[in-house]
Amino acid sequence: MKITRRMLAIVLALVMVLSLAACGSPANKPSGGDNKETKAAESLLVKDESEYAKMSEDELYQAALKEYQEGHTLVVYSETSSTEKSTKKFEEKYPGLTVEVSKKKAKDLVTLIPTEAKSETAYSDLVVTSDSTGSIYEEWYKNGYVFAYYPPMVSDLNLDYVTYGLPITIECNVWYYNTEAFPNGSPINNWWQLLEQNEDGSYKYKLCTHPASTLSLASDFCNLVLHSDEMAKAYEDLYGKPLEYTYDAAELGVPENNAGYEWIYRYLQSSYTLFTDSDEICTYVNSGTTDDPIFGYGTGIKLGDALDNGLHVEYITDMAPFSGFAKTKYVYIRTNTDNPAAARLFTLFSLGGEDAKGEGYDAYVNRMGCYPTRSNRDELAYNPNHPLASVNSVPTNLEYVYENYVDIQDFFEYYAAKFRK
């Protein structure tokens, strides 16, 4: 029997529970309020049930001022420079409050927060980051390092994205095509078309994306595997016959007859190039022609930059069974924060305040390819041609990613090396 990450996590959790019971002492109680872990099977979130969870914006501000008078300063770890821009507006709106922002890479935050928690030294109060592998959801919440604060005055959050924490922005990974080569729209509208061959066995199209070591791509390919049924149906709808599976499932111990794995297997035999940056992907797609087309898969937030640089690229939004996958940035509050009021006030401010129109949200969503998670914020202001629904992206299932992304990376790298020989 294959030991998955989830199985290992469950064993470790049981060991921790038994250890606490044997000691006869409870786990450390968060200083940010009385938080309790939701035991429902569908969620690992530690949800905020403290006195602060019900406070208004003004009440949080007054409480935060008292925290600062006691010598505390709000420290924020963030993977995005947008937080630094938002912080300046926060300090202007709330005199007497200052924020120290430290930019960290997402991959480093995964281990940094647990390390700090175990040292019993709380450097950060709040974290702004994405969760490409599901490690934050599966490990941070389970071990009580963070909790989910949903401001009570915010009632317009996109409920498709609240499963794994408080969502602040949504970004989509999508396929790009060259609009100069194809002014009437993309000639491709199905994932399987990308892999079509000419009569001589050569591939019709050049493709490009990130390597599997890029966690965002590994996450997307996990979801491709998860949506195997839809991928198989897309093939049959296109060609009028069932998909034939050609990969050897036993070779690496992966599931049999999975259309997602089959697509990856065929992709790794095609004419593809790997880039570490989506700017390079857009540039490469732009170099394609009508007779020698190139299609690239990367983050949608690069479209605005590409257009500003004169590139002729655009999203493919009518791909079957979906055009790509949606990623979310979250705000997490540390359970041992010394600034429980300031951390919640900062969270509310980052979401645009009570009406979603505030300046704190600007740094995050005022960019093409970035979508607000609140319906009261105009998503078309910076995405006039692409409302989120039209991009046709599927929300990421982080629980599945956490269990399977290493297997996906192994599968990708093994066959990439095998077919390149």
Sequence and secondary structure as in RCSB ss.txt:
>XXXX:A:sequence
MKITRRMLAIVLALVMVLSLAACGSPANKPSGGDNKETKAAESLLVKDESEYAKMSEDELYQAALKEYQEGHTLV
VYSETSSTEKSTKKFEEKYPGLTVEVSKKKAKDLVTLIPTEAKSETAYSDLVVTSDSTGSIYEEWYKNGYVFAYY
PPMVSDLNLDYVTYGLPITIECNVWYYNTEAFPNGSPINNWWQLLEQNEDGSYKYKLCTHPASTLSLASDFCNLV
LHSDEMAKAYEDLYGKPLEYTYDAAELGVPENNAGYEWIYRYLQSSYTLFTDSDEICTYVNSGTTDDPIFGYGTG
IKLGDALDNGLHVEYITDMAPFSGFAKTKYVYIRTNTDNPAAARLFTLFSLGGEDAKGEGYDAYVNRMGCYPTRS
NRDELAYNPNHPLASVNSVPTNLEYVYENYVDIQDFFEYYAAKFRK
>XXXX:A:secstr
    HHHHHHHHHHHHHHHHHHHT      TT   EE   TT   EE  SGGGG  HHHHHHHHHHHHHTT  EE
EEESSTHHHHHHHHHHHHSTT  EEEEE  HHHHHHHHHHHHHTT    SEEEEE SSSHIIIIITTTTSEEB  
 TT   B GGG TTSEEEEEEEEEEEEETTT TT  S  BGGGGG B TTS BS EEEE  TTSHHHHHHHHHHH
HTHHHHHHHHHHHHSS     S HHHHT  SS HHHHHHHHHTTSSEEE SSHHHHHHHHHT  SSS EEEEEEG
GGHHHHHHTT  EEE    BS SEEEEEEEEEEETT S HHHHHHHHHHHTTSTTS SGGGHHHHSSTTEEESBT
TS TTSS TT  HHHH EEE  HHHHHHHHHHHHHHHHHHHHHHH 
